Amino acid sequence: LYSLEMLARVDVLCLDKTGTITDGRMKVNDCILMNNTTNYTISEIMGSMLSALHDSNQTSVALYNHFGHSNALKAIKTIPFSSDKKLSAVTFAEGGTFSYGAPEFVLKEIPEKLKNLIRQYASMGLRVLILAHSKSSITASGTLPAQMKPIAIITIADNIRENAAKTIAWFKENDVALKVISGDNPLTVSEIARRVGVPNADKYISLEGMSERDVIAVADSYTVFGRVTPEQKAILIKSMKLAGHSVAMTGDGVNDILAMKEADCAVSLASGSEATRNISHLVLM
């Protein structure tokens, strides 16, 4: 009862994109070859990486459905995916290091031509992953080699929930402000938010590399926040509360937990992780 009363007072609703606006089901849309100078096909590289990493998030499921598993290369070192790093990487005995993930996290510098391609796909609402290669190994401290060369772009399509637009329209009619917070490229998130009718979806920003003070400064001025870390999600919620708002946060993954604990009302989805359901005020069955 306390939770329902708190929900009734909410005037800002923060939504995660993946698993909330979208249903979490992803599908590889396309794989664009750039300059693969290795002796292996993209399917052999991706299949060998997926076999070595054992990642179980929705992105790796979509990649597995497209590329499958392979034993073409033998792994000797790995960097599993994390919400902070936004990439995965594997060093193979015979092929050097391969990494896939968010372009700006995998590559130190992105050539202008590649930037334009990424922007073009992101503006279509697609998630863009870059696959890159280096002859060197993952460092002793567990970071990528300095020189990673892009060899392919992989685009992934998110499936928008059937009732998302209707639900968002209802909150809009009831004067609840909507904010979309995601680890993805802000342009991709903005396009998906626009499709489901989130007001001011064109007001987007990337929080990549921002300090706590910077995050607090932009919390009230934007609708869509991209490249957000779990810690930054919590800072956004905290600053909205300090501005006098009652804030609800919906989420489905462990990377949403910090923000959901900070929110006045935390709402999780039954399909989400057990840890997220355990700390929520409300679970949508």
C-alpha positions in Angstrom: 0.0 0.0 0.0 2.9 2.4 0.9 4.4 1.6 -2.6 1.1 2.3 -4.4 0.7 5.6 -2.5 4.2 6.6 -3.4 3.6 5.7 -7.1 0.5 8.0 -7.1 2.7 10.9 -6.1 5.4 10.4 -8.7 5.9 13.3 -11.1 9.1 12.0 -12.9 9.4 8.5 -14.3 12.8 7.3 -15.3 12.9 4.4 -17.8 15.7 2.2 -18.9 15.5 1.4 -22.6 16.5 -2.2 -22.9 13.9 -4.5 -21.4 11.6 -1.6 -20.5 10.6 0.4 -23.6 11.9 -2.5 -25.7 11.2 -6.1 -24.7 14.8 -7.2 -24.4 14.7 -9.3 -27.5 17.5 -8.3 -29.9 18.4 -9.3 -33.4 21.6 -8.7 -35.5 20.4 -6.4 -38.2 23.6 -6.3 -40.3 27.4 -7.0 -40.3 29.4 -4.5 -42.4 33.0 -5.6 -43.2 35.6 -2.9 -43.1 39.2 -4.1 -43.4 39.6 -7.7 -42.1 43.3 -8.4 -42.6 43.2 -11.5 -40.4 43.1 -15.1 -41.7 39.7 -15.7 -40.1 36.1 -14.9 -41.2 33.9 -12.7 -39.0 31.8 -15.7 -38.1 34.9 -17.6 -36.9 36.1 -14.6 -34.9 32.7 -13.8 -33.3 31.9 -17.5 -32.7 35.3 -18.1 -31.0 34.8 -15.0 -28.8 31.3 -16.0 -27.8 32.6 -19.6 -26.9 35.3 -18.1 -24.8 33.4 -15.4 -23.0 30.2 -17.1 -21.7 28.4 -13.8 -21.5 24.7 -14.3 -21.0 23.2 -10.8 -21.7 20.7 -10.1 -24.5 23.4 -8.7 -26.8 25.5 -11.9 -26.6 22.3 -14.0 -27.2 21.5 -12.0 -30.4 25.2 -12.4 -31.5 25.1 -16.1 -30.8 21.8 -16.5 -32.8 23.5 -14.8 -35.8 27.1 -16.0 -35.6 26.9 -19.3 -33.6 29.8 -20.7 -31.6 33.1 -21.7 -33.1 36.3 -23.5 -32.0 38.5 -21.9 -34.8 40.6 -19.9 -32.3 41.9 -20.9 -28.9 41.4 -18.3 -26.1 44.2 -17.5 -23.6 42.9 -14.3 -22.0 39.4 -12.6 -21.8 37.7 -9.4 -20.7 34.1 -10.3 -20.0 31.4 -7.6 -20.7 30.7 -5.1 -17.9 28.4 -2.0 -17.7 31.4 0.2 -17.0 33.7 -1.1 -19.8 30.9 -1.5 -22.4 33.0 -4.0 -24.3 34.2 -7.7 -24.3 37.6 -8.9 -25.5 39.6 -12.1 -26.1 43.2 -12.7 -26.8 43.7 -15.9 -28.9 46.9 -18.0 -29.0 47.2 -17.6 -32.8 45.2 -14.5 -33.8 46.0 -11.6 -31.4 43.3 -9.7 -29.6 39.7 -9.1 -30.8 37.2 -6.8 -29.0 33.6 -5.9 -29.7 31.5 -3.3 -28.0 30.5 0.4 -28.0 32.8 2.1 -30.6 34.0 4.9 -28.4 35.1 2.4 -25.7 36.8 -0.1 -28.1 38.7 2.5 -30.2 40.8 5.3 -28.8 40.2 7.4 -31.9 37.4 7.0 -34.4 38.1 8.1 -38.0 35.6 10.7 -39.3 34.3 8.4 -42.0 33.5 5.7 -39.4 31.9 8.3 -37.1 29.5 9.3 -39.8 28.6 5.6 -40.4 28.0 5.1 -36.7 25.8 8.2 -36.5 23.8 7.1 -39.5 23.0 3.7 -38.0 22.3 5.1 -34.6 19.9 7.7 -36.0 17.9 4.7 -37.4 17.5 3.4 -33.8 20.0 0.7 -34.2 22.6 -0.3 -31.6 26.1 -0.1 -33.1 28.9 -2.5 -32.1 32.4 -2.3 -33.5 34.6 -5.4 -33.9 38.3 -4.5 -33.7 41.7 -6.3 -33.8 45.2 -5.9 -32.5 48.2 -8.2 -32.8 49.1 -7.5 -29.2 47.7 -9.2 -26.1 45.3 -8.0 -23.4 47.5 -6.2 -20.9 48.5 -7.6 -17.5 46.1 -5.1 -15.8 43.2 -6.4 -17.9 42.9 -3.6 -20.5 42.8 -3.5 -24.3 46.0 -3.1 -26.3 46.7 0.5 -27.3 46.2 0.0 -31.1 42.9 -1.6 -32.0 41.9 -1.5 -35.7 38.2 -1.7 -36.7 37.4 -4.7 -38.9 33.6 -4.8 -38.9 30.5 -2.9 -37.7 27.6 -5.0 -36.3 24.2 -3.4 -36.0 21.6 -4.7 -33.6 17.8 -4.0 -33.7 15.8 -3.8 -30.4 12.2 -4.9 -30.4 9.8 -2.2 -29.0 7.1 -3.4 -26.6 3.6 -3.5 -28.1 2.1 -1.4 -25.4 5.0 1.0 -24.9 3.6 4.0 -26.9 0.2 3.6 -25.2 1.7 3.5 -21.7 3.9 6.5 -22.4 0.9 8.4 -23.7 -1.0 7.7 -20.4 1.9 9.1 -18.3 2.1 12.2 -20.6 -1.7 12.8 -20.1 -1.2 12.6 -16.3 1.6 15.2 -16.3 4.3 12.7 -15.4 7.7 13.8 -16.9 9.5 11.0 -18.7 13.3 10.5 -18.7 15.1 7.7 -20.6 18.4 6.5 -19.1 20.5 4.0 -20.9 24.1 2.7 -21.4 23.6 2.8 -25.2 24.5 5.6 -27.7 22.2 8.6 -26.9 21.3 9.0 -30.6 20.0 5.4 -30.7 18.1 5.9 -27.5 16.7 9.2 -28.6 15.3 7.6 -31.8 13.6 4.8 -30.0 12.2 7.2 -27.4 10.8 9.4 -30.3 9.1 6.3 -31.9 7.2 5.6 -28.7 6.2 9.2 -28.2 8.4 10.4 -25.3 8.1 14.2 -25.3 11.3 16.1 -26.0 13.1 12.9 -27.1 15.4 15.1 -29.3 17.0 16.5 -26.1 19.7 13.9 -25.6 23.2 13.9 -24.1 26.1 11.4 -23.5 27.3 11.2 -19.9 30.5 9.4 -21.0 33.4 10.5 -18.8 31.3 13.1 -16.9 32.1 13.8 -13.2 29.4 13.8 -10.5 29.1 17.6 -10.7 28.6 17.5 -14.5 25.9 14.9 -14.2 24.0 16.9 -11.6 24.3 20.0 -13.8 22.6 18.4 -16.8 20.0 16.2 -14.9 17.1 18.7 -15.3 17.9 19.9 -18.9 17.7 16.7 -20.9 15.2 13.9 -21.5 17.4 11.2 -22.9 20.7 10.2 -21.3 23.1 7.8 -23.1 26.3 6.0 -22.2 25.3 6.1 -18.5 27.2 4.0 -15.9 25.3 2.4 -13.0 26.8 5.1 -10.7 25.7 7.9 -12.9 22.1 6.5 -13.0 22.0 6.8 -9.2 23.4 10.4 -9.4 20.7 11.4 -11.9 17.9 10.1 -9.6 19.4 11.8 -6.6 19.6 15.2 -8.3 16.0 14.9 -9.6 14.9 14.3 -6.0 16.9 17.2 -4.7 15.2 19.4 -7.3 11.9 18.5 -5.5 10.6 15.7 -7.7 9.1 12.4 -6.6 10.9 9.9 -8.8 10.1 6.4 -10.0 12.6 4.3 -11.7 11.9 1.2 -13.8 14.6 -1.4 -14.6 15.3 -5.0 -15.2 19.0 -5.6 -14.8 21.7 -5.5 -12.1 23.1 -2.3 -13.6 19.8 -0.5 -12.6 20.0 -1.5 -8.9 21.9 1.5 -7.6 19.4 3.9 -9.3 16.4 1.9 -8.2 17.5 2.0 -4.5 17.8 5.7 -4.8 14.3 6.2 -6.3 11.2 7.0 -4.3 9.5 4.1 -6.1 11.4 1.3 -7.8 9.5 -0.8 -10.3 11.0 -3.9 -11.9 9.8 -6.3 -14.5 9.1 -10.0 -13.8 11.4 -10.9 -16.7 14.2 -9.0 -15.0 17.0 -10.3 -12.8 16.2 -11.7 -9.4 18.4 -9.2 -7.6 16.5 -6.3 -9.3 13.1 -7.8 -8.3 14.3 -8.3 -4.7 15.0 -4.5 -4.1 11.9 -3.2 -6.0 8.8 -1.8 -4.3 6.7 -3.1 -7.2 7.2 -6.0 -9.6 5.1 -5.9 -12.8 3.9 -9.5 -13.4 
